[in-house]
Amino acid sequence: MIDPELLDLLVCPVDHGDVGLDADRVVCAECGRAYPIVDGIPVMLAERAGGSV
């Protein structure tokens, strides 16, 4: 689980869109990239993103 205050500070590193939590991923509302959460830490690296681009 990610602290909601942290989630409010995060943006997509590619297009700076807002992100939200979806199961075990952080997902960009603009481009749909999904960033994994590893050991409770979101890995906000474009090369690790999945989803639609």
C-alpha positions as CSV (number, residue, x, y, z in Angstrom):
1,M,0.0,0.0,0.0
2,I,1.2,3.5,-0.8
3,D,0.7,6.5,1.5
4,P,-2.1,8.6,-0.1
5,E,0.0,11.8,0.6
6,L,2.9,10.3,-1.5
7,L,0.5,9.4,-4.3
8,D,-0.7,13.0,-4.4
9,L,2.9,14.1,-5.1
10,L,3.6,11.7,-7.9
11,V,3.2,12.4,-11.6
12,C,4.0,10.4,-14.7
13,P,7.7,10.9,-15.5
14,V,6.9,10.8,-19.2
15,D,4.0,13.3,-19.6
16,H,3.6,14.7,-16.1
17,G,0.0,13.4,-16.0
18,D,-1.8,12.7,-12.7
19,V,-1.4,9.1,-11.5
20,G,-3.7,6.8,-9.5
21,L,-3.5,3.5,-7.8
22,D,-4.7,0.4,-9.6
23,A,-4.1,-2.8,-7.6
24,D,-0.3,-3.2,-7.4
25,R,0.5,-0.5,-9.9
26,V,0.6,3.3,-10.2
27,V,-1.2,4.2,-13.5
28,C,-1.0,7.5,-15.4
29,A,-4.5,9.0,-16.2
30,E,-3.2,10.6,-19.4
31,C,-1.1,8.0,-21.2
32,G,-2.1,4.8,-19.4
33,R,1.5,3.8,-18.5
34,A,1.5,1.5,-15.4
35,Y,4.4,1.7,-13.0
36,P,5.1,-1.3,-10.7
37,I,5.2,-1.1,-7.0
38,V,8.1,-3.1,-5.5
39,D,8.3,-3.7,-1.8
40,G,5.8,-0.8,-1.3
41,I,7.8,1.6,-3.4
42,P,6.5,2.9,-6.8
43,V,9.2,2.4,-9.5
44,M,8.5,5.5,-11.6
45,L,10.9,4.8,-14.4
46,A,9.7,5.0,-18.0
47,E,11.6,1.9,-19.0
48,R,9.8,-0.1,-16.3
49,A,6.3,1.1,-17.3
50,G,3.8,-1.2,-18.9
51,G,0.3,-0.5,-20.3
52,S,-0.8,1.5,-23.3
53,V,1.5,4.2,-24.7
